[in-house]
Amino acid sequence: MMEAYAFYPLALLTIVAALVVVSRKNPVHSVLALVICFIGVAAIYIVLHAEFLAAVQILVYAGGIVVLYLFVVMLVSLRQGETAKTARHRLPAIILAVMLFAELIVVFVRATPSAAQPSPVMTGSATQALGRVLLVEYLLPFEIASLLLLVAMIGAIVLAKKRV
Amino acid sequence: MVPLNHYLLLGAALFFIGVLGVLTRRNILIIFMSIELILNGVNITLVAFSRHLANFSGQIFALFVITVAVAEAAVGLGILIALFRNKDTIFIDDVDILKG
């Protein structure tokens, strides 16, 4: 019962914040709504008993990525608005997106998941168990992910250098 | 107890809003933010299934999705800075030099 009381307001908050992100003209407003959206998603991770992911979500998304976006918003000038050319593409784009959403709804509503209940393993020290799975079963992908981060870091530095 | 379907619908809603942003907006910054929304929607789906099936693999996948999202944001914003320096615009309608 507690889960439902936490979930529905958080879901509403997340969806409203996401709508604000894609609808504001001023990118600064979008970034601020994005913070709220990320925090809502982190709270939903907590509702789902994924505490470690919630912490990562706050640290990496709300802390790191959003600051990066804010810096870039301030670096690039925002004088001109969106051009009139965009209005022509808007209606087909919305129709396409709504069709995709309707399809997802049909799939997710009609899906009848098996009645698997969360086992007691998930409610214990979830972070400890998660770390064990990550560093034993998924060790190679973990190392590859760190390599990917290194490459991305070097790439970002090279791309943003004065003369490319 | 919230049924699994509602978590999946929340993920689908975030995904839909992200797709809407990518398709309708012409500001590269907002398109990047919409991509982050899409990835968050996918993550909610993964974590919901992870909880439902009592299997940690879903959470691990979500962690890797976050990793890739961070790499994408760093490189993408680097490209955006380079684009703005060279063409003085962040609107994708103005970036059409590959058009014949």
Interface residues (C-beta under 8 A of the other chain):
Chain A: M1 E3 A4 F7 Y8 A11 T14 I15 A18 L19 V21 V22 P27 S30 V31 L34 C37 F38 V41 I44 Y45 V47 L48 H49 A50 F52 L53 V56 Q57 V60 Y61 G64 I65 L68 Y69 V72 V73 L75 V76 Q80 E82 T83 K85 T86 H89 R90 A93 I94 L96 A97 V98 L100 F101 L104 I105 F108 V109 A111 P113 A116 Q117 P118 S119 V121 M122 A129 L130 V133 L134 E137 Y138 P141 A145 L148 L149 V151 A152 M153 G155 A156 I157 V158 L159 A160 V164
Chain B: M1 V2 L4 N5 H6 Y7 L8 L9 L10 A12 A13 L14 F15 F16 I17 G18 V19 L20 G21 L23 T24 R25 R26 N27 L29 I30 F32 M33 S34 E36 L37 N40 N43 I44 V47 A48 S50 R51 H52 L53 A54 F56 S57 Q59 I60 A62 L63 F64 I66 T67 V68 A69 V70 A71 E72 A73 A74 V75 L77 G78 I79 L80 I81 A82 F84 I90 F91 D93 D94
